[in-house]
Amino acid sequence: MSEHSIEQFIELIESLPAEKEVPFGTQGYNRYRTQKAHWLGWLDSKSTTGTYQRQDVPNRGAKYVYNHIMEPKMLLWLIAALGFQAGLVERAKEEAKTQKSMAGSCAAIRKVVPWQVLEKSLIK
């Protein structure tokens, strides 16, 4: 399958281990205590726990979401939780640190782990 639905992406994320919880109000977590919860809340278009409510748009699946997330912590958690090699995760983290904006950091992470690479880990 070349395009994973939002529902399939939610199921995948639900199956991944959460990281250690952080205190409420930690930057990059909104009203969540883990990035797993952040992902699940953000992907739920009915959720009101994020900075803004995500809109359901036809024909926008997991690829679109991955390529448009603007929170580096979410992307870094996802690639680590999917079991990518620690060196690759660290490289993505270091590339993100060299950027001046969250958008730039996310773009840097996606250059290290583009959708095409991430998608291969989804097919098991």
Secondary structure, DSSP 8 states (H G I E B T S, - for coil): --S--HHHHHHHHHHS-------TT-TT-TT-SSHHHHHHHHH-TT---SSS-----TT--HHHHHHH---HHHHHHHHHHTT--HHHHHHHHHHHHT-SSHHHHHHHHHHHS-HHHHHHHH--
